[in-house]
Structure formats: structure tokens, C-alpha cells
Amino acid sequence: MKIAVSAASGRLGHAVLRALLADTGADNVVAIARSPEKVDVAGIEKRPGDYNSTDSMAAALAGIDTLVMISAPVGDWDRVVLHRNVIAAARKAGVRKLLFTSVIGNGQEQQTWFWGAQQVNRQAEADLKASGLQWVVARNGLYLEMDLRHIIHANASGVYRNVGGAGECGYITIDELAFAIARLAQDDRHNGKTFNLVGENLSQAALVQLANEVFGLKVRYETLSDEENIALLMHDEKIAVRGRDVARMLTGCFQCVRNGAFNVPSDFEAAAGRPVKTTRQMMEGLRAGLSLQIPPAQA
Ligand SMILES: NC(=O)c1ccc[n+]([C@@H]2O[C@H](COP(=O)([O-])OP(=O)(O)OC[C@H]3O[C@@H](n4cnc5c(N)ncnc54)[C@H](OP(=O)(O)O)[C@@H]3O)[C@@H](O)[C@H]2O)c1
């Protein structure tokens, strides 16, 4: 039974491929990417496939039983159409089951600047459910790696800031996500269900405190207003070149933290067959595996 992962050249794609390989033979695992040479996993078949083209995706999906469709990243394109292309391609190619990687949220995202991005995920979920394919939706929590890097970087100034305030949200590492996604893809008992893949729900201050303990940092947390946050993000060259709308969307993500939209119960154990790691365990794993440069704290 062949399982393919599409958008496989990204962070989550690589992790899901490796998680699948821990469970099944390399002959059963196929990576699909716009540029297959970017997939850095040895021993598996790699095929070209672009979400922009139903035909290219249908060709890539020949002989595939189950597809893990990693959601298309936010960009200057219509993600609803991209996801629909992949679902149509899966049907055309005779794929039996499709797992879509979505994003957590209890509906309160509608009151935030993240709603535009979230609507795309909810639309893909609806399109998948209406497709006639066997389906699973994995709603991913926020990547712990991403915010941890920002907190570690903040050691230089001693302050980590965003609009999350006292809101709590579920963080998880990409490897934990991949472990659960690989299980969901392989076990048909999960078909027809939606899973929140998150760890413990923590406030920003609690997350920073834990990072201080695990990484020996001296960082404190401060809440920003929405406009202050946009101004801060627009100072980051990588975000500034993507424009103010991206800064608004990223701010909206932490509005979701603030208003509790990302404070959802975890279905990780039901999906993965084991409890999710604690946030401390996940941080300790990252400390051991990541080459993180910790800037010295201010005197
Ligand atoms: N839960 C979270 O905290 C969180 C954080 C960040 C992002 N995300 C979302 O999670 C999803 C996957 O994340 P990731 O970490 O794997 O992202 P990533 O590392 O940025 O990878 C994005 C992937 O999407 C591929 N892609 C872009 N356009 C495509 C297209 N038209 N057809 C096929 N593939 C295409 C890229 O291919 P190329 O290599 O060819 O560019 C790359 O493989 C994205 O939707 C991302 O926005 C979630």
C-alpha cells in the first residue's frame, strides 16, 4: 500500500516522510514536490507535482492508495484553488484516502485578522469531506520550534513581545505532529474524523518561563497592541518584503492566542496511540537536536 506526501520538500513534509519510514518500508513511501530534488530523504521514490496543476498532481498520484496533503503555504496565490486541484487529482488518480493538514481553531478565529487564512483551511476540509474520498483532517497546533527561536533570539534584548497576552494555546513540535499524522494516514479506524494535534495549552508567559528554564535564558514576556505588533513585524526584512497583509495575518495568529481560539482540547493520544510529549520534553528534545545560537543576555 503506497502512501504519498505532497508539498514534501517543506519542514512538515520531511518530518512526515521520516515518520512513515519508521513504520513501513521505503517501497511504500512516495514524496511529491514541485522540485523533488529538494526532498532530502534517501531510499524513497520522489515524483514531481505542483498544486497549481491537477494534471501534474494526478500523474504524481498514479498507484497511490493514501495521500497526506500538506496544506499550501500562504502566498500570492489562491490556496482554495490549489487544494481543490489536489483533491480533484486524487479522485482522478483513484486515490482511496486523503489526509489534509489543517490548523487548530474553535471558531473564535472569525474575530481575528487570521480568519482569512483560516477560512482557506476550513474550505479545504469541507471540499475534502464532500469529495467522496476517505478522509482524515489533522488540525495542527502552532509549531513550538518557530516561537522558541523567537524567544531564544529575544535573549539579546531580554524581552519577548506579541499580542497573545494571557491567552493560552497548544504548541507542538513538527516531529510530534509528523508522528501523529503518520499514524492517522496508516490506520483506517481514524477515517472520517478531525483531530486537534496539540500539546499542553500554555500562556505566552508560561512558554517563555519554560524556555528560560530549559535553555538558560533571561527573557520576560510583554504584551503588545495589534498596531505595535505590526510595526515590529514590518521591521523584519523577511516579513516586510511579503507586505503588510502578511504582518496582519501573523498578528492575527496571536490574536487567536489572545482570544482563546487556539485553546482547544488535544486529540493527540487518540490519533497517535500514545500521550503527547510535555512541552518541557519537546523543548529538551529540541535543545539536544537543534543547533540553536543563544545570544548572550544583556548585562
Ligand atoms: N502550525 C504552524 O505553526 C505552522 C507554521 C508555519 C506554517 N504552517 C503551515 O503548514 C503548512 C506546511 O508547513 P511547512 O512547515 O511544511 O511549510 P514550509 O516548510 O514552508 O514548506 C512549504 C511547502 O509547500 C510547498 N509548496 C508551495 N507551493 C506549492 C505548490 N504550488 N505545489 C506544491 N507544493 C507547494 C513548498 O514547495 P517548494 O519547496 O517547491 O517551495 C514546500 O514544500 C503550510 O500551509 C504552512 O503555511 C503551519
The ligand as an SDF file (V2000), in Angstrom:
LIG
                    3D

 48 52  0  0  0  0  0  0  0  0999 V2000
    1.2100   25.0530   12.5230 N   0  0  0  0  0  0  0  0  0  0  0  0
    2.0780   26.0470   12.3940 C   0  0  0  0  0  0  0  0  0  0  0  0
    2.5520   26.6630   13.3670 O   0  0  0  0  0  0  0  0  0  0  0  0
    2.5270   26.4480   11.0530 C   0  0  0  0  0  0  0  0  0  0  0  0
    3.6170   27.2780   10.9440 C   0  0  0  0  0  0  0  0  0  0  0  0
    4.0480   27.6410    9.6900 C   0  0  0  0  0  0  0  0  0  0  0  0
    3.3920   27.1790    8.5780 C   0  0  0  0  0  0  0  0  0  0  0  0
    2.3230   26.3650    8.7100 N   0  0  0  0  0  0  0  0  0  0  0  0
    1.5960   25.8680    7.5170 C   0  0  0  0  0  0  0  0  0  0  0  0
    1.7440   24.4630    7.4310 O   0  0  0  0  0  0  0  0  0  0  0  0
    1.8950   24.0530    6.0550 C   0  0  0  0  0  0  0  0  0  0  0  0
    3.1690   23.2980    5.8240 C   0  0  0  0  0  0  0  0  0  0  0  0
    4.1510   23.8360    6.5540 O   0  0  0  0  0  0  0  0  0  0  0  0
    5.6800   23.5730    6.3920 P   0  0  0  0  0  0  0  0  0  0  0  0
    6.2560   23.8870    7.6990 O   0  0  0  0  0  0  0  0  0  0  0  0
    5.9870   22.2640    5.7790 O   0  0  0  0  0  0  0  0  0  0  0  0
    6.0000   24.7450    5.3550 O   0  0  0  0  0  0  0  0  0  0  0  0
    7.3200   25.0070    4.5290 P   0  0  0  0  0  0  0  0  0  0  0  0
    8.4970   24.3700    5.1670 O   0  0  0  0  0  0  0  0  0  0  0  0
    7.3320   26.4650    4.2600 O   0  0  0  0  0  0  0  0  0  0  0  0
    7.0330   24.2160    3.1710 O   0  0  0  0  0  0  0  0  0  0  0  0
    6.0400   24.6480    2.2970 C   0  0  0  0  0  0  0  0  0  0  0  0
    5.9450   23.5900    1.2320 C   0  0  0  0  0  0  0  0  0  0  0  0
    4.8780   23.9120    0.3500 O   0  0  0  0  0  0  0  0  0  0  0  0
    5.3570   23.6490   -0.9670 C   0  0  0  0  0  0  0  0  0  0  0  0
    4.5830   24.3530   -1.9660 N   0  0  0  0  0  0  0  0  0  0  0  0
    4.3980   25.6730   -2.1050 C   0  0  0  0  0  0  0  0  0  0  0  0
    3.6260   25.9150   -3.1790 N   0  0  0  0  0  0  0  0  0  0  0  0
    3.3420   24.7100   -3.7300 C   0  0  0  0  0  0  0  0  0  0  0  0
    2.6100   24.2890   -4.8710 C   0  0  0  0  0  0  0  0  0  0  0  0
    2.0150   25.1730   -5.6970 N   0  0  0  0  0  0  0  0  0  0  0  0
    2.5460   22.9760   -5.1490 N   0  0  0  0  0  0  0  0  0  0  0  0
    3.1600   22.0710   -4.3650 C   0  0  0  0  0  0  0  0  0  0  0  0
    3.8590   22.3960   -3.2630 N   0  0  0  0  0  0  0  0  0  0  0  0
    3.9500   23.7070   -2.9650 C   0  0  0  0  0  0  0  0  0  0  0  0
    6.7990   24.1000   -0.9150 C   0  0  0  0  0  0  0  0  0  0  0  0
    7.4860   23.5960   -2.0520 O   0  0  0  0  0  0  0  0  0  0  0  0
    8.8380   24.2590   -2.6200 P   0  0  0  0  0  0  0  0  0  0  0  0
    9.9470   23.5960   -1.8540 O   0  0  0  0  0  0  0  0  0  0  0  0
    8.8080   23.9010   -4.0480 O   0  0  0  0  0  0  0  0  0  0  0  0
    8.7430   25.7360   -2.3680 O   0  0  0  0  0  0  0  0  0  0  0  0
    7.2120   23.4460    0.3890 C   0  0  0  0  0  0  0  0  0  0  0  0
    7.4520   22.0800    0.2270 O   0  0  0  0  0  0  0  0  0  0  0  0
    1.8140   25.3350    5.2530 C   0  0  0  0  0  0  0  0  0  0  0  0
    0.4920   25.5250    4.8490 O   0  0  0  0  0  0  0  0  0  0  0  0
    2.1900   26.3930    6.2340 C   0  0  0  0  0  0  0  0  0  0  0  0
    1.6070   27.6530    5.9190 O   0  0  0  0  0  0  0  0  0  0  0  0
    1.8900   25.9720    9.9170 C   0  0  0  0  0  0  0  0  0  0  0  0
  1  2  1  0
  2  3  2  0
  2  4  1  0
  4  5  1  0
  4 48  2  0
  5  6  2  0
  6  7  1  0
  7  8  2  0
  8  9  1  0
  8 48  1  0
  9 10  1  0
  9 46  1  0
 10 11  1  0
 11 12  1  0
 11 44  1  0
 12 13  1  0
 13 14  1  0
 14 15  2  0
 14 16  1  0
 14 17  1  0
 17 18  1  0
 18 19  2  0
 18 20  1  0
 18 21  1  0
 21 22  1  0
 22 23  1  0
 23 24  1  0
 23 42  1  0
 24 25  1  0
 25 26  1  0
 25 36  1  0
 26 27  1  0
 26 35  1  0
 27 28  2  0
 28 29  1  0
 29 30  1  0
 29 35  2  0
 30 31  1  0
 30 32  2  0
 32 33  1  0
 33 34  2  0
 34 35  1  0
 36 37  1  0
 36 42  1  0
 37 38  1  0
 38 39  2  0
 38 40  1  0
 38 41  1  0
 42 43  1  0
 44 45  1  0
 44 46  1  0
 46 47  1  0
M  CHG  2   8   1  16  -1
M  END
$$$$
